[in-house]
Amino acid sequence: MKDLTLNELETLLAVFKKAGIEPSVGDEGELLTRIEQAHAERQELESMDFDDCLGGACKL
């Protein structure tokens, strides 16, 4: 399965917000919680500067 881009995850979050879905309430809420987690992880990944990791300076 293809990973969603940061933009795709942000679009999904906007749709959930417009629909008034609350995190962890029902099946939709559980999916929202998972999308929020994936969004946070994708943001962190895209904000990393991998040039700083040359020579083992950081761990992934």
C-alpha positions in Angstrom: 0.0 0.0 0.0 1.2 3.5 -0.9 2.0 5.8 2.0 0.0 9.0 2.0 1.8 12.3 1.4 1.8 15.1 4.0 -0.7 17.0 1.8 -3.0 14.0 1.5 -3.0 13.5 5.3 -3.7 17.2 5.9 -6.6 17.0 3.4 -8.0 14.0 5.3 -7.7 15.8 8.6 -9.6 18.8 7.1 -12.4 16.5 5.9 -12.7 14.9 9.4 -12.8 18.3 11.0 -15.6 19.5 8.6 -17.5 16.3 9.4 -17.2 17.0 13.1 -15.6 13.7 13.9 -14.1 13.4 17.4 -11.0 11.3 18.0 -11.5 7.9 19.5 -15.3 8.0 19.2 -16.5 5.1 17.1 -14.9 3.6 14.1 -14.5 7.0 12.4 -12.8 8.5 15.5 -10.4 5.6 15.7 -9.5 6.2 12.0 -9.0 9.9 12.8 -6.7 9.1 15.6 -4.6 6.9 13.3 -4.5 9.6 10.6 -3.4 12.2 13.2 -0.6 9.9 14.3 0.5 9.2 10.7 0.4 13.0 10.0 2.6 13.8 13.0 5.1 11.1 11.9 5.1 12.3 8.3 5.7 15.9 9.5 8.6 14.8 11.6 10.1 12.8 8.8 9.8 15.6 6.2 11.3 18.1 8.6 14.5 16.1 9.1 17.6 17.2 7.4 19.3 14.0 6.4 22.5 15.9 5.6 23.0 16.3 9.4 23.1 12.5 9.7 26.2 12.0 7.6 28.9 10.1 9.5 26.4 8.6 12.0 25.6 11.9 13.7 22.0 10.9 14.3 19.9 7.7 14.6 16.7 7.0 12.7 
